[in-house]
Amino acid sequence: MEIEMNEQEMQDFIQESYEQNFELLRLESGIALSPEVKRAGLQQVLFYWQKMRDVAMQVSETEVRLSLPGNESPGERTFGIEGVVDIVREEGQTIIYDIKTHNADYVRSHIDLYEDQLNVYAYIWKELQK
């Protein structure tokens, strides 16, 4: 069942969820943020919602941890590869998003780095589906 919200209801939901998550993290870790930092974090979340609304509305799974442990380098050192992505599944396709917090101009000028990273995530995803 899909629930539709207007913009204010969505922002209220985001703020309430942010507060709940903050409180859980504070209780688990014993670490609190200053009110200014907490407010800035919420503003960043709201900014991402507004900027990425169309993608966010399609996300099937969020914060999916991809992990491929036990790899071995040519020098015989064991290492793992890990990342966190959002998944959109539609019409038989899986699309992997890795939303960046970096400056958009920086990302555009270093697209090759991010392309390589997404290719690694796609490889891990494919390996995990076997």
For each residue, the residues with C-beta under 8 A, 3 or more apart:
1:
2:
3:
4:
5: 9 10 13
6: 9 10
7: 10 11
8: 11 12
9: 5 6 12 13
10: 5 6 7 13 14 49
11: 7 8 14 15 46 49
12: 8 9 15 16
13: 5 9 10 16 17
14: 10 11 17 18 42 45 46 49
15: 11 12 18 19 42 46
16: 12 13 19 20
17: 13 14 20 21
18: 14 15 21 22 41 42 45
19: 15 16 22 23
20: 16 17 23 24
21: 17 18 24 25
22: 18 19 25 26 33 38 41
23: 19 20 26 27
24: 20 21 27 28
25: 21 22 28 29 31
26: 22 23 29 30 31 32
27: 23 24 30
28: 24 25
29: 25 26
30: 26 27
31: 25 26
32: 26
33: 22 37 38 41
34: 37 38
35: 38 39
36: 39 40
37: 33 34 40 41
38: 22 33 34 35 41 42
39: 35 36 42 43
40: 36 37 43 44
41: 18 22 33 37 38 44 45
42: 14 15 18 38 39 45 46
43: 39 40 46 47
44: 40 41 47 48 101
45: 14 18 41 42 48 49
46: 11 14 15 42 43 49 50
47: 43 44 50 51
48: 44 45 51 52 99
49: 10 11 14 45 46 52 53 56
50: 46 47 53
51: 47 48
52: 48 49 55 56 99
53: 49 50 56 57
54: 57 58
55: 52 58 59 86 88 97 99
56: 49 52 53 59
57: 53 54
58: 54 55 88 90
59: 55 56 62 86 87 88 97
60: 87 88 89 90
61: 64 86 87 89
62: 59 86 87
63: 84 86
64: 61 84 85 86 87
65: 82 83 84
66: 81 82 83 84 85 121 124 125 128
67: 80 81 82 124
68: 71 80 81 82 123 124 127 128
69: 80
70: 78 80
71: 68 78 79 80 81
72: 76 77 78 79
73: 76 77 78 79
74:
75:
76: 72 73
77: 72 73
78: 70 71 72 73
79: 71 72 73
80: 67 68 69 70 71
81: 66 67 68 71 120 124
82: 65 66 67 68
83: 65 66 98 117 120 121 124
84: 63 64 65 66 98
85: 64 66 96 97 98 121 125
86: 55 59 61 62 63 64 96 97 98 99
87: 59 60 61 62 64 94 95 96 97
88: 55 58 59 60 94 95 97
89: 60 61 93 94 95
90: 58 60 93 95
91:
92:
93: 89 90
94: 87 88 89 125
95: 87 88 89 90
96: 85 86 87 118 121 122 125
97: 55 59 85 86 87 88
98: 83 84 85 86 114 117 118 121
99: 48 52 55 86
100: 107 114
101: 44
102: 106 107
103: 106 107
104: 107 108
105: 108 109
106: 102 103 109 110
107: 100 102 103 104 110 111 114
108: 104 105 111
109: 105 106
110: 106 107 113 114
111: 107 108 114 115
112: 115 116
113: 110 116 117
114: 98 100 107 110 111 117 118
115: 111 112 118 119
116: 112 113 119 120
117: 83 98 113 114 120 121
118: 96 98 114 115 121 122
119: 115 116 122 123
120: 81 83 116 117 123 124
121: 66 83 85 96 98 117 118 124 125
122: 96 118 119 125 126
123: 68 119 120 126 127
124: 66 67 68 81 83 120 121 127 128
125: 66 85 94 96 121 122 128 129
126: 122 123 129 130
127: 68 123 124 130
128: 66 68 124 125
129: 125 126
130: 126 127
